[in-house]
């Protein structure tokens, strides 16, 4: 059985860069950049832009 065309995601398969990061991606990016000290807080993570 095949999928209906409306369920197929062309953005994820074509490699388009997302502009919104998930929390774990933001934490990894902040650790890599070394810009944050306290990551134990649940809220108030600084805004980050993904690497281009």
C-alpha positions as CSV (number, residue, x, y, z in Angstrom):
1,X,0.0,0.0,0.0
2,X,1.4,3.4,-0.9
3,X,1.2,6.7,1.1
4,X,-1.1,9.5,0.1
5,X,0.9,12.5,-1.3
6,X,-0.2,14.8,1.5
7,X,1.7,12.6,4.0
8,X,5.0,12.7,2.2
9,X,7.3,15.4,3.5
10,X,9.3,16.9,0.7
11,X,11.2,19.3,3.0
12,X,12.8,16.6,5.2
13,X,13.8,14.5,2.3
14,X,15.3,17.3,0.2
15,X,17.7,18.4,3.0
16,X,16.2,21.8,3.7
17,X,17.7,23.5,6.8
18,X,15.2,24.0,9.6
19,X,15.2,27.4,11.3
20,X,13.7,26.1,14.6
21,X,15.7,23.8,16.8
22,X,14.5,21.3,19.3
23,X,15.6,21.7,22.9
24,X,18.2,19.0,22.8
25,X,19.7,20.5,19.6
26,X,19.8,23.9,21.3
27,X,21.5,22.5,24.4
28,X,24.1,20.7,22.2
29,X,24.7,23.9,20.2
30,X,25.1,26.0,23.3
31,X,27.6,23.5,24.8
32,X,29.6,23.4,21.6
33,X,29.8,27.2,21.5
34,X,30.5,27.4,25.3
35,X,28.1,30.3,25.7
36,X,26.0,29.0,28.6
37,X,27.0,28.0,32.2
38,X,23.8,26.7,33.8
39,X,21.9,24.2,31.7
40,X,20.0,22.7,34.7
41,X,17.2,25.2,34.3
42,X,14.1,23.9,32.5
43,X,13.1,27.3,31.1
44,X,14.9,30.5,29.9
45,X,17.4,29.0,27.5
46,X,19.0,31.8,25.4
47,X,17.8,32.1,21.8
48,X,20.1,30.4,19.3
49,X,20.4,30.4,15.6
50,X,21.4,27.2,13.9
51,X,24.8,27.0,12.2
52,X,24.6,27.8,8.6
